[in-house]
Amino acid sequence: MVRIISLLKQCSLVIVSLIALLGCEKPEPKITPKLVVVEQVTSATVPLYGNYIGVTQASLDVEVRARINGFVEDKSFIEGSAVQEGALLYQIDNRPYLAVVNRLKANVESQQSALDKARRDVERLKPLYEQDATSQLDFDNALSVLSQAKSSLAASKAELDEAQLELSYTEIKSPISGLVSRSEVDIGALVGSSGQSLLTRVKQVDPIYVTFNMSALDYLNARRRMTSYSKQKEAEQEGKAVEGFVTITLPDNTEYPYLGDVRFTDPSVNPETGTFQVRAELPNPNKELLPGQYTNVRIKLTEINDAVVIPQQATQVEQGGVYVMVVLPNNKVERRFIVIEHQGKMGVVVKSGLRAGELVIVEGMHRVRHGQLAEPLSREVYQQREDTILKEQALKQQALEQEQEQ
């Protein structure tokens, strides 16, 4: 009997111990997913551009030179201003050339008088010769004099035309419309073959050229854009082994509002640099561009079809490479390394590691680690949740402060 009572006491102690142990166990904590902003991985056609340093050039750069010898009497333009084609720039002393013109005019009049007389002599002798009233010799001499008079008049007129042409050269006019440079001579200077020949320059800046050097690899990518043989032949006939539109930047780094069209590509590669020259033509109606400016040039080379694109802020870099945080369908976070093919304005083009439709974290990445739970939200919903939390915290803080004051 005593043994039974002892056993009952031991069982009671075991039961009490088990109850005590069960009472000490804590309930399993509830895991709250971290709030993160996600964006869906998209698929798009991404253009690839080449970026180069270009230099602007005048589409026409004409040297204005003196064609005759003489002294400059007047300069009729403002240096650096815009001039129209045919506008008077310089006036050379024309008196020597005017004297020659007047002398040759008088000579032409004299030759014209001799021709008129020879013509009358022939007209008078012709009926007499037909009636055998004059000799063959007299009529032949009259015809010879008439022929010589015609030749002399023609020679005199040619000399007069030449003199008048030289006289016209005393007025030096702008060959094109554009901006006129500084004057290389002053009033009173002797110009022509006996003096300074170059007087000034006139540059056409509308349209304006921009030249840049393209690498052989970029050339190959641009050529591959021309899928048809006829398109390639047409571009080559127009002197454009590379075709397309270019955009450039202004000195304040803003984009120039007009596109340029490739007009010329150098048919050979510079062996020292491995590049070849490309020239594009741009409208310049407001004279925003001037010759000699350096600018950034961008031209479309090719494009990637069905490219996987993610935002730049979704990527993180470490020693092992570039990775993103992906939210799986079960809301677990996966750290995934990716291979980048291209980075541009549209975002990061992923060559491998992601598929279109997956969710990548773009904000709140620091809050989660691989394998943890996350609550994926759009940017708008995330901002609303954050505002709500901040308001609740502010109200609690305000209530606490009021309790402390009481």
C-alpha positions as CSV (number, residue, x, y, z in Angstrom):
1,M,0.0,0.0,0.0
2,V,2.8,2.3,0.8
3,R,4.5,1.6,-2.5
4,I,1.3,2.5,-4.4
5,I,1.0,5.8,-2.6
6,S,4.6,6.5,-3.5
7,L,4.0,5.8,-7.1
8,L,1.0,8.0,-7.1
9,K,3.0,10.9,-5.7
10,Q,5.7,10.5,-8.3
11,C,3.1,10.5,-11.1
12,S,1.6,13.6,-9.7
13,L,5.0,15.3,-9.6
14,V,5.5,14.4,-13.3
15,I,2.1,15.7,-14.3
16,V,2.7,19.0,-12.4
17,S,6.1,19.3,-14.1
18,L,4.6,18.8,-17.6
19,I,1.9,21.3,-16.9
20,A,4.6,23.8,-15.7
21,L,6.7,23.2,-18.8
22,L,3.7,23.7,-21.1
23,G,2.8,26.9,-19.3
24,C,6.2,28.3,-19.9
25,E,6.2,27.8,-23.8
26,K,5.7,31.0,-25.7
27,P,3.4,31.3,-28.7
28,E,5.0,31.2,-32.2
29,P,5.6,34.8,-33.3
30,K,3.7,36.0,-36.4
31,I,6.0,37.1,-39.3
32,T,5.0,40.5,-40.8
33,P,6.1,40.8,-44.5
34,K,8.2,43.9,-45.3
35,L,6.7,46.5,-47.5
36,V,8.5,46.9,-50.8
37,V,7.9,48.7,-54.1
38,V,8.0,46.4,-57.2
39,E,7.9,46.8,-60.9
40,Q,7.1,44.2,-63.4
41,V,9.8,43.1,-65.8
42,T,8.8,44.2,-69.3
43,S,9.7,43.2,-72.8
44,A,10.3,45.9,-75.4
45,T,12.3,46.8,-78.5
46,V,15.3,48.8,-77.3
47,P,17.2,51.0,-79.8
48,L,21.0,51.1,-79.4
49,Y,22.7,54.4,-80.1
50,G,26.3,55.4,-80.8
51,N,27.6,58.5,-79.0
52,Y,30.4,60.6,-80.5
53,I,32.1,64.0,-80.3
54,G,31.3,66.1,-83.3
55,V,32.4,69.4,-84.7
56,T,30.2,71.8,-86.6
57,Q,31.2,73.1,-90.0
58,A,29.8,75.6,-92.4
59,S,27.9,74.0,-95.3
60,L,29.6,76.5,-97.6
61,D,32.9,78.3,-96.8
62,V,33.7,80.6,-99.7
63,E,36.9,82.8,-99.9
64,V,36.2,86.2,-101.4
65,R,39.3,87.2,-103.5
66,A,40.2,90.1,-105.7
67,R,40.3,89.1,-109.4
68,I,42.0,92.3,-110.6
69,N,44.7,94.6,-109.4
70,G,43.6,97.9,-107.7
71,F,43.2,99.9,-104.6
72,V,40.3,99.3,-102.2
73,E,38.1,102.4,-102.1
74,D,35.3,101.3,-99.9
75,K,34.2,98.4,-97.6
76,S,30.4,98.1,-97.5
77,F,29.7,95.4,-94.8
78,I,29.8,95.0,-91.1
79,E,32.2,92.2,-90.1
80,G,30.4,89.2,-88.6
81,S,27.0,90.2,-90.0
82,A,24.7,88.4,-92.3
83,V,24.9,89.2,-96.0
84,Q,22.8,88.2,-99.0
85,E,24.0,86.8,-102.2
86,G,25.0,89.6,-104.6
87,A,25.5,92.2,-101.8
88,L,28.4,94.6,-102.4
89,L,31.3,94.0,-100.1
90,Y,34.2,96.0,-101.6
91,Q,34.7,98.7,-104.2
92,I,38.0,98.8,-106.0
93,D,39.2,101.9,-107.8
94,N,37.5,101.5,-111.3
95,R,38.9,104.5,-113.1
96,P,41.7,102.7,-115.0
97,Y,39.3,100.0,-116.1
98,L,36.6,102.5,-117.0
99,A,39.0,104.3,-119.2
100,V,39.8,101.1,-121.1
101,V,36.1,100.4,-121.5
102,N,35.5,103.9,-123.0
103,R,38.4,103.5,-125.4
104,L,37.2,100.1,-126.6
105,K,33.6,101.4,-127.0
106,A,35.0,104.1,-129.3
107,N,36.9,101.5,-131.2
108,V,33.8,99.4,-131.6
109,E,31.9,102.4,-132.9
110,S,34.7,103.0,-135.4
111,Q,34.7,99.4,-136.5
112,Q,30.9,99.5,-136.8
113,S,31.2,102.5,-139.1
114,A,33.8,100.7,-141.3
115,L,31.5,97.7,-141.5
116,D,28.6,99.9,-142.5
117,K,30.6,101.5,-145.3
118,A,31.9,98.1,-146.6
119,R,28.3,96.8,-146.6
120,R,27.1,99.8,-148.6
121,D,30.0,99.3,-151.1
122,V,29.0,95.7,-151.7
123,E,25.4,96.7,-152.1
124,R,26.4,99.3,-154.6
125,L,28.8,97.1,-156.6
126,K,26.6,94.0,-156.7
127,P,24.0,95.2,-159.3
128,L,26.8,96.7,-161.4
129,Y,28.7,93.5,-161.3
130,E,25.6,91.6,-162.3
131,Q,25.2,93.9,-165.3
132,D,28.9,93.6,-166.2
133,A,29.3,97.3,-165.4
134,T,32.2,96.7,-163.0
135,S,35.0,94.2,-162.9
136,Q,35.2,91.0,-160.9
137,L,38.3,92.3,-159.0
138,D,36.4,95.4,-157.7
139,F,33.5,93.3,-156.4
140,D,35.9,90.8,-154.8
141,N,37.8,93.5,-153.1
142,A,34.6,95.0,-151.7
143,L,33.5,91.6,-150.4
144,S,37.0,91.1,-148.8
145,V,36.8,94.6,-147.1
146,L,33.3,93.7,-145.8
147,S,34.6,90.4,-144.3
148,Q,37.5,92.1,-142.7
149,A,35.3,94.8,-141.2
150,K,33.0,92.1,-139.7
151,S,36.1,90.3,-138.2
152,S,37.5,93.6,-136.8
153,L,34.1,94.5,-135.3
154,A,33.8,91.1,-133.6
155,A,37.4,91.4,-132.2
156,S,36.7,94.9,-130.9
157,K,33.5,93.7,-129.2
158,A,35.3,90.8,-127.6
159,E,37.9,93.2,-126.2
160,L,35.1,95.4,-125.0
161,D,33.4,92.5,-123.3
162,E,36.7,91.5,-121.6
163,A,37.2,95.1,-120.4
164,Q,33.6,95.4,-119.1
165,L,34.1,92.1,-117.2
166,E,37.2,93.4,-115.6
167,L,35.4,96.6,-114.8
168,S,32.6,94.5,-113.1
169,Y,35.3,92.9,-110.9
170,T,35.9,96.3,-109.3
171,E,32.7,95.7,-107.4
172,I,33.3,92.6,-105.2
173,K,30.0,91.0,-104.2
174,S,29.1,88.2,-101.9
175,P,28.9,84.9,-103.8
176,I,26.5,83.3,-101.4
177,S,24.2,84.2,-98.5
178,G,25.7,83.7,-95.1
179,L,27.8,85.2,-92.4
180,V,30.7,87.4,-93.5
181,S,34.0,87.1,-91.6
182,R,36.5,89.8,-90.7
183,S,38.1,91.9,-93.4
184,E,41.6,90.9,-94.3
185,V,42.4,94.3,-96.0
186,D,41.8,98.0,-95.1
187,I,40.6,100.8,-97.3
188,G,43.5,102.0,-99.5
189,A,45.2,98.6,-99.7
190,L,46.5,97.3,-103.0
191,V,44.7,94.0,-103.8
192,G,44.9,91.5,-106.6
193,S,47.9,89.6,-108.0
194,S,50.1,92.5,-107.0
195,G,48.8,92.6,-103.4
196,Q,46.6,90.8,-101.0
197,S,44.2,88.5,-102.9
198,L,42.1,87.1,-100.0
199,L,39.7,89.9,-98.8
200,T,37.3,88.0,-96.5
201,R,35.2,84.8,-96.2
202,V,31.5,84.2,-96.4
203,K,30.1,81.1,-94.5
204,Q,26.7,79.5,-95.0
205,V,25.5,78.2,-91.7
206,D,21.9,77.3,-92.6
207,P,22.0,74.4,-93.1
208,I,25.1,73.5,-91.1
209,Y,27.3,70.4,-91.1
210,V,28.4,68.3,-88.1
211,T,31.2,65.8,-88.6
212,F,32.2,62.9,-86.3
213,N,34.2,59.8,-86.4
214,M,32.5,56.4,-86.2
215,S,34.3,53.1,-85.3
216,A,34.4,50.2,-87.7
217,L,32.2,48.1,-85.2
218,D,29.5,50.8,-85.1
219,Y,29.7,51.0,-88.9
220,L,29.0,47.3,-89.1
221,N,26.0,47.5,-86.7
222,A,24.6,50.4,-88.7
223,R,25.0,48.5,-92.0
224,R,23.2,45.5,-90.6
225,R,20.1,47.7,-90.1
226,M,19.8,47.9,-93.9
227,T,18.1,44.6,-94.3
228,S,17.5,44.8,-98.1
229,Y,20.1,44.9,-100.8
230,S,18.3,47.6,-102.7
231,K,18.4,49.9,-99.6
232,Q,22.1,49.4,-99.3
233,K,22.7,50.2,-102.9
234,E,20.6,53.3,-102.7
235,A,22.5,54.6,-99.7
236,E,25.8,53.9,-101.4
237,Q,24.7,55.8,-104.6
238,E,23.8,58.8,-102.4
239,G,27.3,58.7,-100.7
240,K,25.8,57.4,-97.4
241,A,27.3,54.1,-96.4
242,V,25.5,54.8,-93.1
243,E,22.1,56.3,-93.0
244,G,19.9,57.7,-90.2
245,F,19.1,60.8,-88.2
246,V,21.4,62.3,-85.6
247,T,20.7,64.4,-82.6
248,I,23.2,66.8,-81.0
249,T,23.4,68.8,-77.9
250,L,23.9,72.6,-77.4
251,P,26.6,74.1,-75.2
252,D,24.2,74.2,-72.3
253,N,23.7,70.4,-72.6
254,T,20.1,70.8,-73.9
255,E,19.1,68.8,-77.0
256,Y,19.1,70.6,-80.3
257,P,15.5,70.8,-81.6
258,Y,16.3,69.8,-85.2
259,L,17.4,66.4,-86.4
260,G,20.3,66.0,-88.7
261,D,20.4,63.7,-91.7
262,V,23.6,61.8,-92.7
263,R,24.7,63.1,-96.0
264,F,28.3,61.8,-96.4
265,T,30.4,58.9,-95.2
266,D,34.1,58.6,-95.9
267,P,34.7,55.5,-98.1
268,S,37.9,54.7,-96.2
269,V,39.0,54.0,-92.6
270,N,41.8,55.9,-91.0
271,P,44.4,53.2,-90.2
272,E,45.8,55.2,-87.3
273,T,42.5,55.5,-85.4
274,G,40.4,52.7,-86.9
275,T,37.5,55.2,-87.5
276,F,36.0,56.9,-90.5
277,Q,34.4,60.2,-90.9
278,V,30.6,60.8,-91.1
279,R,28.9,64.1,-91.9
280,A,25.4,65.0,-91.1
281,E,23.4,68.1,-92.2
282,L,21.2,70.0,-89.8
283,P,18.8,73.0,-90.2
284,N,20.0,76.1,-88.5
285,P,17.4,78.8,-89.0
286,N,18.1,80.6,-85.7
287,K,21.9,80.6,-86.0
288,E,22.1,78.7,-82.7
289,L,25.0,76.7,-84.1
290,L,28.2,78.3,-85.3
291,P,31.1,76.6,-87.2
292,G,33.8,75.1,-85.0
293,Q,31.7,74.1,-82.0
294,Y,32.2,70.8,-80.3
295,T,29.0,68.9,-79.6
296,N,27.8,65.4,-78.5
297,V,26.3,63.4,-81.4
298,R,24.0,60.5,-81.1
299,I,22.9,58.2,-84.0
300,K,20.8,55.0,-83.9
301,L,23.0,52.0,-84.8
302,T,20.7,49.0,-84.3
303,E,17.9,47.7,-81.9
304,I,17.3,44.7,-79.7
305,N,13.9,43.0,-80.2
306,D,12.0,41.5,-77.3
307,A,14.5,42.8,-74.8
308,V,14.0,42.2,-71.1
309,V,14.1,45.7,-69.5
310,I,14.2,46.6,-65.8
311,P,14.7,50.0,-64.1
312,Q,18.2,51.1,-63.2
313,Q,17.4,51.4,-59.5
314,A,16.5,47.7,-59.3
315,T,20.1,46.7,-59.7
316,Q,22.7,46.3,-57.1
317,V,26.5,45.7,-57.6
318,E,28.8,43.6,-55.4
319,Q,32.0,41.8,-56.0
320,G,30.2,38.7,-57.4
321,G,28.4,40.8,-60.0
322,V,25.1,42.5,-60.5
323,Y,22.0,41.2,-58.8
324,V,18.3,42.1,-58.3
325,M,15.8,41.1,-55.6
326,V,12.9,39.2,-57.1
327,V,9.5,38.7,-55.4
328,L,8.3,35.2,-56.2
329,P,4.6,34.3,-56.5
330,N,4.6,33.0,-52.8
331,N,5.9,36.5,-51.8
332,K,9.3,35.2,-50.9
333,V,12.3,37.3,-51.9
334,E,15.0,35.7,-54.1
335,R,18.4,37.3,-54.7
336,R,19.3,36.7,-58.3
337,F,22.4,37.5,-60.3
338,I,21.9,38.8,-63.8
339,V,23.9,39.5,-67.0
340,I,23.5,43.0,-68.4
341,E,23.6,43.5,-72.2
342,H,23.0,47.2,-72.4
343,Q,22.1,50.3,-70.3
344,G,20.3,53.3,-71.7
345,K,17.5,55.8,-71.3
346,M,14.9,53.0,-71.4
347,G,16.6,51.1,-68.5
348,V,18.8,48.1,-68.1
349,V,18.6,45.4,-70.8
350,V,19.1,42.0,-69.1
351,K,20.7,39.3,-71.3
352,S,20.0,36.4,-68.8
353,G,18.7,35.9,-65.3
354,L,15.2,37.4,-65.6
355,R,12.0,36.8,-67.5
356,A,9.3,39.2,-68.6
357,G,6.5,39.3,-66.1
358,E,8.5,38.8,-62.9
359,L,8.5,41.3,-60.1
360,V,11.7,43.1,-59.1
361,I,12.1,45.3,-56.1
362,V,12.9,49.0,-56.9
363,E,12.4,50.5,-53.4
364,G,12.8,49.0,-50.0
365,M,15.5,46.6,-51.1
366,H,17.5,47.2,-47.9
367,R,14.6,45.9,-45.8
368,V,14.6,42.4,-47.0
369,R,17.1,39.5,-47.5
370,H,17.1,36.4,-49.5
371,G,14.3,34.0,-48.4
372,Q,12.3,36.5,-46.4
373,L,8.7,37.4,-47.0
374,A,7.8,40.7,-48.7
375,E,4.5,42.4,-49.5
376,P,4.9,43.7,-53.1
377,L,3.1,47.0,-53.7
378,S,2.9,49.6,-56.4
379,R,4.5,52.9,-55.8
380,E,1.2,54.6,-55.2
381,V,-0.1,52.0,-52.7
382,Y,3.3,51.9,-51.0
383,Q,3.2,55.7,-50.5
384,Q,-0.3,55.5,-49.1
385,R,0.7,52.8,-46.6
386,E,3.8,54.8,-45.5
387,D,1.7,57.9,-45.0
388,T,-0.8,55.9,-42.8
389,I,2.0,54.5,-40.7
390,L,3.6,57.9,-40.2
391,K,0.2,59.4,-39.2
392,E,-0.4,56.6,-36.6
393,Q,3.1,57.1,-35.2
394,A,2.5,60.8,-34.9
395,L,-0.8,60.3,-33.1
396,K,0.7,57.8,-30.6
397,Q,3.6,60.2,-30.0
398,Q,1.1,63.1,-29.4
399,A,-1.0,61.0,-27.0
400,L,2.1,60.0,-25.1
401,E,3.2,63.6,-24.7
402,Q,-0.2,64.5,-23.5
403,E,-0.1,61.7,-20.8
404,Q,3.3,62.9,-19.6
405,E,2.0,66.5,-19.3
406,Q,-0.9,65.3,-17.1
